[in-house]
Amino acid sequence: MPGFKILIADDDPLMTSILSSTLSTRGYTVTIARDAMQAVMFAVQQQPDVVLLDINMPAGTGLGALKRLKASARTSGIPVVVLSGSTDLTLPATVRSEGAKAFFKKPVDLEVLCVRLDEILQAEPKNGSHTPSAS
């Protein structure tokens, strides 16, 4: 879905390269955050249409970043998709209970991920309408 902004928050250079290349080829505008703190900061500043969030990152965990994103009025409406290589079987339910739209186990099937992103983006308002209107 061309024109949408996606923030990839992952400290693995190979993973970010693969995701960025795949999503850019499909017309998405991609920004990369290398740690949890940077992910929250970029989400606040750039208001992406979706955040792809790894769980195990430096400068805080992805779960902590998810909680911060969902707790802030400025970012609470941004859909978050969690990608993780964790073997914790409770993690998918945990991230969904914290507000994630979807969970994908690494290695990620890129085709399935892109289909899910398209579904999420079709259901969400576009670019910057995640924040409550000032009145």
C-alpha positions in Angstrom: 0.0 0.0 0.0 2.1 2.9 -1.3 2.4 6.1 0.7 2.2 4.6 4.1 4.9 5.2 6.7 6.3 2.2 8.6 8.7 2.4 11.6 10.8 -0.7 12.0 12.2 -1.0 15.5 14.8 -3.8 15.6 18.5 -3.9 16.5 19.3 -6.8 14.1 20.8 -5.2 10.9 20.0 -8.2 8.7 16.4 -8.2 9.8 16.0 -4.4 9.3 17.6 -4.7 5.9 15.3 -7.5 4.7 12.2 -5.8 6.1 13.2 -2.3 4.8 14.0 -3.7 1.3 10.7 -5.7 1.1 8.5 -2.8 2.4 10.2 -0.1 0.3 9.8 -2.2 -2.8 6.1 -2.3 -2.1 5.9 1.5 -1.8 6.1 2.0 1.9 8.2 4.8 3.4 10.4 3.1 6.0 12.3 4.5 9.1 14.5 2.3 11.3 14.9 2.6 15.0 17.7 0.5 16.6 16.5 0.4 20.2 13.4 0.7 22.3 14.0 4.3 23.3 14.6 5.4 19.8 11.4 3.5 18.7 9.2 5.5 21.0 10.9 8.8 20.2 10.6 8.2 16.4 7.0 7.2 16.8 6.1 10.4 18.7 8.0 12.6 16.2 7.1 10.9 12.9 3.7 9.5 13.5 4.1 6.4 11.4 1.1 4.5 10.1 2.4 1.2 11.7 5.2 0.2 14.0 7.0 -3.1 13.5 8.5 -3.8 16.9 11.0 -6.4 18.0 10.8 -7.5 21.7 14.5 -8.0 22.5 16.3 -4.7 22.0 18.8 -2.5 23.8 17.7 0.6 25.8 14.6 -1.1 27.1 12.5 -3.9 25.8 10.1 -3.9 23.0 7.4 -4.8 25.5 8.3 -1.6 27.4 8.2 0.4 24.2 4.7 -1.1 23.4 3.4 -0.1 26.8 4.8 3.4 26.4 3.3 3.8 22.9 -0.1 2.6 24.0 0.0 4.8 27.1 0.7 8.0 25.3 -2.2 10.0 23.7 0.1 11.0 20.9 0.9 7.4 19.9 -1.8 5.2 21.3 -3.7 5.0 18.0 -0.7 3.8 16.0 -1.0 0.1 15.2 1.9 -2.0 16.5 2.9 -5.4 15.0 5.3 -7.4 17.2 8.1 -9.5 15.6 10.0 -11.8 17.9 12.3 -14.8 18.0 11.4 -15.4 21.7 10.5 -18.9 22.7 8.1 -17.5 25.4 4.8 -19.2 24.5 2.8 -16.6 26.5 4.4 -13.7 24.5 1.7 -13.5 21.7 -1.1 -13.2 24.2 0.9 -10.8 26.3 1.6 -8.3 23.5 -2.0 -8.5 22.3 -3.2 -7.7 25.8 -0.9 -4.7 25.7 -2.5 -3.4 22.5 -0.5 -5.0 19.6 -2.5 -5.7 16.5 -0.5 -8.8 15.6 2.4 -11.0 16.6 4.8 -12.7 14.2 7.4 -15.3 15.2 10.8 -14.8 13.6 11.8 -15.9 11.0 8.9 -13.9 9.6 7.1 -15.0 6.4 7.3 -11.7 4.5 4.4 -12.4 2.3 2.1 -13.1 5.2 3.4 -10.1 7.1 2.7 -7.8 4.1 -0.8 -9.2 3.7 -1.5 -8.5 7.4 0.0 -5.0 7.1 -2.3 -4.2 4.2 -5.3 -5.4 6.3 -4.2 -3.2 9.3 -3.6 -0.2 7.1 -6.9 -0.5 5.3 -8.7 -0.5 8.7 -6.8 2.5 10.1 -6.9 6.2 9.3 -4.0 7.4 7.2 -1.0 9.6 8.2 -1.1 11.6 11.3 -4.7 11.0 12.2 -3.6 8.8 15.1 -3.5 11.7 17.5 -6.7 13.1 19.0 -7.8 16.3 17.4 -7.1 19.5 19.3 -10.3 21.2 20.4 
